[in-house]
Structure formats: C-alpha cells, structure tokens
C-alpha cells in the first residue's frame, strides 16, 4: 500500500525538498537520511505515484 503524499505529516522539510527537486531537477538531487521508520521510503514512493510515466 502506498500512502498519499499529502497524508505524510511531520516531515515538511523533506517534502519540500522532494517537491523542489521535481520542479527544478537542476538542483541536483536530495539525500534523505534518518532513523528507521521515519518515512523516508514512504515519502519517495508517494511522490513517485504523483509523477507522470517517463
């Protein structure tokens, strides 16, 4: 199950960084670090669901 991107709470800086990288790929990427269970993979999967197929 993939959670909706908008349902992820408490990770506003990470969500902003992901969105900015989608808007402007010249930023050069985003390194997401954190403890196990903090929603890193969940956020990336949720964002990927919003993007068009390449």
PyMOL Python script that loads the backbone (N, CA, C, O; Angstrom):
from pymol import cmd

cmd.read_pdbstr("""\
ATOM      1  N   UNK A   1       0.836  -1.172   0.000  1.00  0.00           N
ATOM      2  CA  UNK A   1       0.000   0.000   0.000  1.00  0.00           C
ATOM      3  C   UNK A   1       0.888   1.245   0.000  1.00  0.00           C
ATOM      4  O   UNK A   1       1.853   1.333   0.759  1.00  0.00           O
ATOM      5  N   UNK A   2       0.550   2.193  -0.852  1.00  0.00           N
ATOM      6  CA  UNK A   2       1.295   3.446  -0.929  1.00  0.00           C
ATOM      7  C   UNK A   2       0.421   4.560  -0.371  1.00  0.00           C
ATOM      8  O   UNK A   2      -0.696   4.785  -0.839  1.00  0.00           O
ATOM      9  N   UNK A   3       0.937   5.246   0.622  1.00  0.00           N
ATOM     10  CA  UNK A   3       0.207   6.347   1.241  1.00  0.00           C
ATOM     11  C   UNK A   3       0.232   7.567   0.321  1.00  0.00           C
ATOM     12  O   UNK A   3       1.211   7.773  -0.397  1.00  0.00           O
ATOM     13  N   UNK A   4      -0.825   8.377   0.330  1.00  0.00           N
ATOM     14  CA  UNK A   4      -0.800   9.622  -0.452  1.00  0.00           C
ATOM     15  C   UNK A   4       0.263  10.579   0.096  1.00  0.00           C
ATOM     16  O   UNK A   4       0.480  10.657   1.305  1.00  0.00           O
ATOM     17  N   UNK A   5       0.906  11.287  -0.791  1.00  0.00           N
ATOM     18  CA  UNK A   5       1.951  12.230  -0.395  1.00  0.00           C
ATOM     19  C   UNK A   5       1.419  13.257   0.593  1.00  0.00           C
ATOM     20  O   UNK A   5       2.127  13.646   1.522  1.00  0.00           O
ATOM     21  N   UNK A   6       0.193  13.695   0.405  1.00  0.00           N
ATOM     22  CA  UNK A   6      -0.392  14.706   1.284  1.00  0.00           C
ATOM     23  C   UNK A   6      -0.714  14.165   2.669  1.00  0.00           C
ATOM     24  O   UNK A   6      -0.950  14.944   3.592  1.00  0.00           O
ATOM     25  N   UNK A   7      -0.729  12.845   2.832  1.00  0.00           N
ATOM     26  CA  UNK A   7      -1.047  12.246   4.130  1.00  0.00           C
ATOM     27  C   UNK A   7       0.179  12.132   5.029  1.00  0.00           C
ATOM     28  O   UNK A   7       0.053  11.783   6.203  1.00  0.00           O
ATOM     29  N   UNK A   8       1.347  12.419   4.500  1.00  0.00           N
ATOM     30  CA  UNK A   8       2.575  12.330   5.288  1.00  0.00           C
ATOM     31  C   UNK A   8       2.705  13.607   6.118  1.00  0.00           C
ATOM     32  O   UNK A   8       2.741  14.710   5.573  1.00  0.00           O
ATOM     33  N   UNK A   9       2.775  13.446   7.433  1.00  0.00           N
ATOM     34  CA  UNK A   9       2.833  14.603   8.331  1.00  0.00           C
ATOM     35  C   UNK A   9       4.147  14.599   9.111  1.00  0.00           C
ATOM     36  O   UNK A   9       4.751  13.548   9.326  1.00  0.00           O
ATOM     37  N   UNK A  10       4.570  15.764   9.522  1.00  0.00           N
ATOM     38  CA  UNK A  10       5.753  15.877  10.371  1.00  0.00           C
ATOM     39  C   UNK A  10       7.074  15.825   9.640  1.00  0.00           C
ATOM     40  O   UNK A  10       8.123  15.770  10.282  1.00  0.00           O
ATOM     41  N   UNK A  11       7.060  15.841   8.327  1.00  0.00           N
ATOM     42  CA  UNK A  11       8.295  15.791   7.538  1.00  0.00           C
ATOM     43  C   UNK A  11       8.274  16.907   6.493  1.00  0.00           C
ATOM     44  O   UNK A  11       8.589  16.681   5.325  1.00  0.00           O
ATOM     45  N   UNK A  12       7.906  18.090   6.918  1.00  0.00           N
ATOM     46  CA  UNK A  12       7.690  19.194   5.978  1.00  0.00           C
ATOM     47  C   UNK A  12       8.951  19.574   5.202  1.00  0.00           C
ATOM     48  O   UNK A  12       8.867  19.862   4.008  1.00  0.00           O
ATOM     49  N   UNK A  13      10.110  19.582   5.848  1.00  0.00           N
ATOM     50  CA  UNK A  13      11.351  19.933   5.147  1.00  0.00           C
ATOM     51  C   UNK A  13      11.676  18.904   4.072  1.00  0.00           C
ATOM     52  O   UNK A  13      12.086  19.262   2.968  1.00  0.00           O
ATOM     53  N   UNK A  14      11.493  17.623   4.394  1.00  0.00           N
ATOM     54  CA  UNK A  14      11.758  16.566   3.424  1.00  0.00           C
ATOM     55  C   UNK A  14      10.794  16.674   2.244  1.00  0.00           C
ATOM     56  O   UNK A  14      11.207  16.559   1.090  1.00  0.00           O
ATOM     57  N   UNK A  15       9.522  16.893   2.529  1.00  0.00           N
ATOM     58  CA  UNK A  15       8.531  17.007   1.461  1.00  0.00           C
ATOM     59  C   UNK A  15       8.840  18.203   0.562  1.00  0.00           C
ATOM     60  O   UNK A  15       8.732  18.104  -0.660  1.00  0.00           O
ATOM     61  N   UNK A  16       9.220  19.318   1.154  1.00  0.00           N
ATOM     62  CA  UNK A  16       9.569  20.500   0.371  1.00  0.00           C
ATOM     63  C   UNK A  16      10.776  20.212  -0.524  1.00  0.00           C
ATOM     64  O   UNK A  16      10.779  20.583  -1.698  1.00  0.00           O
ATOM     65  N   UNK A  17      11.783  19.562   0.015  1.00  0.00           N
ATOM     66  CA  UNK A  17      12.960  19.216  -0.779  1.00  0.00           C
ATOM     67  C   UNK A  17      12.620  18.314  -1.954  1.00  0.00           C
ATOM     68  O   UNK A  17      13.136  18.506  -3.055  1.00  0.00           O
ATOM     69  N   UNK A  18      11.759  17.335  -1.727  1.00  0.00           N
ATOM     70  CA  UNK A  18      11.343  16.442  -2.812  1.00  0.00           C
ATOM     71  C   UNK A  18      10.581  17.201  -3.888  1.00  0.00           C
ATOM     72  O   UNK A  18      10.829  17.017  -5.080  1.00  0.00           O
ATOM     73  N   UNK A  19       9.659  18.047  -3.470  1.00  0.00           N
ATOM     74  CA  UNK A  19       8.863  18.818  -4.432  1.00  0.00           C
ATOM     75  C   UNK A  19       9.751  19.763  -5.240  1.00  0.00           C
ATOM     76  O   UNK A  19       9.590  19.882  -6.454  1.00  0.00           O
ATOM     77  N   UNK A  20      10.683  20.431  -4.570  1.00  0.00           N
ATOM     78  CA  UNK A  20      11.576  21.351  -5.279  1.00  0.00           C
ATOM     79  C   UNK A  20      12.436  20.617  -6.303  1.00  0.00           C
ATOM     80  O   UNK A  20      12.720  21.162  -7.370  1.00  0.00           O
ATOM     81  N   UNK A  21      12.851  19.396  -5.998  1.00  0.00           N
ATOM     82  CA  UNK A  21      13.639  18.617  -6.949  1.00  0.00           C
ATOM     83  C   UNK A  21      12.818  18.183  -8.148  1.00  0.00           C
ATOM     84  O   UNK A  21      13.357  18.042  -9.246  1.00  0.00           O
ATOM     85  N   UNK A  22      11.534  17.971  -7.960  1.00  0.00           N
ATOM     86  CA  UNK A  22      10.664  17.642  -9.090  1.00  0.00           C
ATOM     87  C   UNK A  22      10.477  18.872  -9.974  1.00  0.00           C
ATOM     88  O   UNK A  22      10.512  18.774 -11.201  1.00  0.00           O
ATOM     89  N   UNK A  23      10.281  20.016  -9.352  1.00  0.00           N
ATOM     90  CA  UNK A  23      10.063  21.261 -10.096  1.00  0.00           C
ATOM     91  C   UNK A  23      11.323  21.680 -10.847  1.00  0.00           C
ATOM     92  O   UNK A  23      11.248  22.103 -12.001  1.00  0.00           O
ATOM     93  N   UNK A  24      12.479  21.564 -10.195  1.00  0.00           N
ATOM     94  CA  UNK A  24      13.741  22.009 -10.794  1.00  0.00           C
ATOM     95  C   UNK A  24      14.815  20.939 -10.626  1.00  0.00           C
ATOM     96  O   UNK A  24      15.554  20.955  -9.642  1.00  0.00           O
ATOM     97  N   UNK A  25      14.910  20.005 -11.582  1.00  0.00           N
ATOM     98  CA  UNK A  25      15.899  18.922 -11.475  1.00  0.00           C
ATOM     99  C   UNK A  25      17.347  19.403 -11.457  1.00  0.00           C
ATOM    100  O   UNK A  25      18.238  18.644 -11.075  1.00  0.00           O
ATOM    101  N   UNK A  26      17.599  20.646 -11.861  1.00  0.00           N
ATOM    102  CA  UNK A  26      18.977  21.141 -11.834  1.00  0.00           C
ATOM    103  C   UNK A  26      19.485  21.349 -10.413  1.00  0.00           C
ATOM    104  O   UNK A  26      20.671  21.610 -10.211  1.00  0.00           O
ATOM    105  N   UNK A  27      18.610  21.237  -9.438  1.00  0.00           N
ATOM    106  CA  UNK A  27      19.032  21.324  -8.033  1.00  0.00           C
ATOM    107  C   UNK A  27      20.062  20.243  -7.743  1.00  0.00           C
ATOM    108  O   UNK A  27      20.993  20.456  -6.966  1.00  0.00           O
ATOM    109  N   UNK A  28      19.897  19.097  -8.359  1.00  0.00           N
ATOM    110  CA  UNK A  28      20.909  18.059  -8.256  1.00  0.00           C
ATOM    111  C   UNK A  28      20.595  16.923  -7.314  1.00  0.00           C
ATOM    112  O   UNK A  28      21.488  16.138  -6.994  1.00  0.00           O
ATOM    113  N   UNK A  29      19.382  16.803  -6.863  1.00  0.00           N
ATOM    114  CA  UNK A  29      19.010  15.667  -6.028  1.00  0.00           C
ATOM    115  C   UNK A  29      18.844  16.036  -4.571  1.00  0.00           C
ATOM    116  O   UNK A  29      19.013  17.185  -4.162  1.00  0.00           O
ATOM    117  N   UNK A  30      18.507  15.014  -3.807  1.00  0.00           N
ATOM    118  CA  UNK A  30      18.240  15.199  -2.387  1.00  0.00           C
ATOM    119  C   UNK A  30      18.676  13.934  -1.658  1.00  0.00           C
ATOM    120  O   UNK A  30      18.286  12.830  -2.038  1.00  0.00           O
ATOM    121  N   UNK A  31      19.464  14.087  -0.638  1.00  0.00           N
ATOM    122  CA  UNK A  31      19.879  12.965   0.187  1.00  0.00           C
ATOM    123  C   UNK A  31      19.003  12.948   1.426  1.00  0.00           C
ATOM    124  O   UNK A  31      19.034  13.871   2.240  1.00  0.00           O
ATOM    125  N   UNK A  32      18.219  11.881   1.559  1.00  0.00           N
ATOM    126  CA  UNK A  32      17.313  11.757   2.701  1.00  0.00           C
ATOM    127  C   UNK A  32      17.928  10.779   3.690  1.00  0.00           C
ATOM    128  O   UNK A  32      18.168   9.619   3.358  1.00  0.00           O
ATOM    129  N   UNK A  33      18.180  11.250   4.899  1.00  0.00           N
ATOM    130  CA  UNK A  33      18.725  10.394   5.944  1.00  0.00           C
ATOM    131  C   UNK A  33      17.803  10.431   7.150  1.00  0.00           C
ATOM    132  O   UNK A  33      16.993  11.346   7.299  1.00  0.00           O
ATOM    133  N   UNK A  34      17.931   9.444   7.994  1.00  0.00           N
ATOM    134  CA  UNK A  34      17.130   9.423   9.207  1.00  0.00           C
ATOM    135  C   UNK A  34      17.035   8.028   9.781  1.00  0.00           C
ATOM    136  O   UNK A  34      17.447   7.050   9.158  1.00  0.00           O
ATOM    137  N   UNK A  35      16.496   7.956  10.954  1.00  0.00           N
ATOM    138  CA  UNK A  35      16.323   6.681  11.634  1.00  0.00           C
ATOM    139  C   UNK A  35      15.320   5.810  10.884  1.00  0.00           C
ATOM    140  O   UNK A  35      14.510   6.298  10.097  1.00  0.00           O
ATOM    141  N   UNK A  36      15.397   4.533  11.144  1.00  0.00           N
ATOM    142  CA  UNK A  36      14.452   3.580  10.576  1.00  0.00           C
ATOM    143  C   UNK A  36      13.040   3.943  11.044  1.00  0.00           C
ATOM    144  O   UNK A  36      12.812   4.229  12.220  1.00  0.00           O
ATOM    145  N   UNK A  37      12.103   3.923  10.096  1.00  0.00           N
ATOM    146  CA  UNK A  37      10.714   4.182  10.446  1.00  0.00           C
ATOM    147  C   UNK A  37      10.292   5.635  10.427  1.00  0.00           C
ATOM    148  O   UNK A  37       9.221   5.974  10.930  1.00  0.00           O
ATOM    149  N   UNK A  38      11.126   6.511   9.849  1.00  0.00           N
ATOM    150  CA  UNK A  38      10.775   7.932   9.841  1.00  0.00           C
ATOM    151  C   UNK A  38      10.056   8.365   8.566  1.00  0.00           C
ATOM    152  O   UNK A  38       9.734   9.543   8.416  1.00  0.00           O
ATOM    153  N   UNK A  39       9.802   7.449   7.659  1.00  0.00           N
ATOM    154  CA  UNK A  39       9.010   7.757   6.472  1.00  0.00           C
ATOM    155  C   UNK A  39       9.793   8.116   5.231  1.00  0.00           C
ATOM    156  O   UNK A  39       9.227   8.672   4.290  1.00  0.00           O
ATOM    157  N   UNK A  40      11.073   7.817   5.201  1.00  0.00           N
ATOM    158  CA  UNK A  40      11.895   8.173   4.041  1.00  0.00           C
ATOM    159  C   UNK A  40      11.389   7.491   2.775  1.00  0.00           C
ATOM    160  O   UNK A  40      11.076   8.159   1.789  1.00  0.00           O
ATOM    161  N   UNK A  41      11.311   6.188   2.799  1.00  0.00           N
ATOM    162  CA  UNK A  41      10.865   5.433   1.620  1.00  0.00           C
ATOM    163  C   UNK A  41       9.406   5.701   1.307  1.00  0.00           C
ATOM    164  O   UNK A  41       9.027   5.787   0.139  1.00  0.00           O
ATOM    165  N   UNK A  42       8.592   5.831   2.327  1.00  0.00           N
ATOM    166  CA  UNK A  42       7.165   6.097   2.128  1.00  0.00           C
ATOM    167  C   UNK A  42       6.964   7.401   1.374  1.00  0.00           C
ATOM    168  O   UNK A  42       6.134   7.465   0.467  1.00  0.00           O
ATOM    169  N   UNK A  43       7.699   8.429   1.727  1.00  0.00           N
ATOM    170  CA  UNK A  43       7.566   9.731   1.068  1.00  0.00           C
ATOM    171  C   UNK A  43       7.991   9.659  -0.394  1.00  0.00           C
ATOM    172  O   UNK A  43       7.324  10.217  -1.264  1.00  0.00           O
ATOM    173  N   UNK A  44       9.089   8.980  -0.664  1.00  0.00           N
ATOM    174  CA  UNK A  44       9.581   8.881  -2.042  1.00  0.00           C
ATOM    175  C   UNK A  44       8.608   8.074  -2.897  1.00  0.00           C
ATOM    176  O   UNK A  44       8.323   8.451  -4.033  1.00  0.00           O
ATOM    177  N   UNK A  45       8.106   6.982  -2.365  1.00  0.00           N
ATOM    178  CA  UNK A  45       7.122   6.182  -3.115  1.00  0.00           C
ATOM    179  C   UNK A  45       5.848   6.975  -3.375  1.00  0.00           C
ATOM    180  O   UNK A  45       5.287   6.909  -4.469  1.00  0.00           O
ATOM    181  N   UNK A  46       5.395   7.716  -2.387  1.00  0.00           N
ATOM    182  CA  UNK A  46       4.180   8.515  -2.548  1.00  0.00           C
ATOM    183  C   UNK A  46       4.375   9.590  -3.611  1.00  0.00           C
ATOM    184  O   UNK A  46       3.481   9.830  -4.422  1.00  0.00           O
ATOM    185  N   UNK A  47       5.529  10.232  -3.611  1.00  0.00           N
ATOM    186  CA  UNK A  47       5.804  11.258  -4.614  1.00  0.00           C
ATOM    187  C   UNK A  47       5.883  10.634  -6.003  1.00  0.00           C
ATOM    188  O   UNK A  47       5.380  11.210  -6.968  1.00  0.00           O
ATOM    189  N   UNK A  48       6.503   9.475  -6.115  1.00  0.00           N
ATOM    190  CA  UNK A  48       6.625   8.802  -7.412  1.00  0.00           C
ATOM    191  C   UNK A  48       5.260   8.492  -8.015  1.00  0.00           C
ATOM    192  O   UNK A  48       5.109   8.485  -9.237  1.00  0.00           O
ATOM    193  N   UNK A  49       4.275   8.239  -7.176  1.00  0.00           N
ATOM    194  CA  UNK A  49       2.921   7.969  -7.662  1.00  0.00           C
ATOM    195  C   UNK A  49       2.293   9.200  -8.303  1.00  0.00           C
ATOM    196  O   UNK A  49       1.410   9.070  -9.151  1.00  0.00           O
ATOM    197  N   UNK A  50       2.731  10.385  -7.913  1.00  0.00           N
ATOM    198  CA  UNK A  50       2.184  11.628  -8.459  1.00  0.00           C
ATOM    199  C   UNK A  50       2.800  12.014  -9.800  1.00  0.00           C
ATOM    200  O   UNK A  50       2.201  12.767 -10.568  1.00  0.00           O
ATOM    201  N   UNK A  51       3.986  11.502 -10.078  1.00  0.00           N
ATOM    202  CA  UNK A  51       4.711  11.910 -11.279  1.00  0.00           C
ATOM    203  C   UNK A  51       4.212  11.161 -12.508  1.00  0.00           C
ATOM    204  O   UNK A  51       3.781  10.013 -12.403  1.00  0.00           O
ATOM    205  N   UNK A  52       4.268  11.808 -13.678  1.00  0.00           N
ATOM    206  CA  UNK A  52       3.861  11.114 -14.909  1.00  0.00           C
ATOM    207  C   UNK A  52       4.871  10.040 -15.280  1.00  0.00           C
ATOM    208  O   UNK A  52       6.036  10.102 -14.887  1.00  0.00           O
ATOM    209  N   UNK A  53       4.409   9.053 -16.042  1.00  0.00           N
ATOM    210  CA  UNK A  53       5.298   7.988 -16.525  1.00  0.00           C
ATOM    211  C   UNK A  53       6.331   8.595 -17.465  1.00  0.00           C
ATOM    212  O   UNK A  53       6.034   9.527 -18.212  1.00  0.00           O
ATOM    213  N   UNK A  54       7.547   8.059 -17.420  1.00  0.00           N
ATOM    214  CA  UNK A  54       8.604   8.562 -18.306  1.00  0.00           C
ATOM    215  C   UNK A  54       8.788   7.628 -19.472  1.00  0.00           C
ATOM    216  O   UNK A  54       9.632   7.874 -20.333  1.00  0.00           O
TER     217      UNK A  54
END
""", "prot")
cmd.dss("prot")
cmd.show_as("cartoon", "prot")
cmd.util.cbc("prot")
cmd.orient("prot")
